[in-house]
Amino acid sequence: MSDITLHITDRDGTTHEVQAPTDMNMNLMEVVRSYELAPEGTIGICGGMAMCASCQCYIESDHELSEMGDDEDAMLGQAYFVQDNSRLGCQLHIHPDMDGLAVTLAPEEP
């Protein structure tokens, strides 16, 4: 299997069912950008280095994801609108086990 289905709810509340390749080492932030599910310049501002929280999302499904690293944990500690299910999209690399994953993009920082 090279593509999986993701359910991404944008900041306007619209849910998009998108296909994401598992064989290109993409992360969730890059998928959101490639489908233009957030206005340009509002997501992935740091380029996926876990140095901003512009790609913060809320995990809405019960998928078992990779553990949060120290950089991601530290960045979320400084971010706005953090919830228990918050993750940085740039730190979630697309993997076949993520098929059916549902996420909601966090609001933009004030």
Stockholm file with secondary structure:
# STOCKHOLM 1.0

chainA/1-110         MSDITLHITDRDGTTHEVQAPTDMNMNLMEVVRSYELAPEGTIGICGGMAMCASCQCYIESDHELSEMGDDEDAMLGQAYFVQDNSRLGCQLHIHPDMDGLAVTLAPEEP
#=GR chainA/1-110 SS CCEEEEEEECTTSCEEEEEEESSSCCBHHHHHHHTTCSCTTSSCTTSSSSSSCTTEEEECSCCCCCCCCHHHHHHHTTCSSCCTTEEEGGGCBCCGGGTTCEEEECCCCC
#=GC SS_cons         CCEEEEEEECTTSCEEEEEEESSSCCBHHHHHHHTTCSCTTSSCTTSSSSSSCTTEEEECSCCCCCCCCHHHHHHHTTCSSCCTTEEEGGGCBCCGGGTTCEEEECCCCC
//
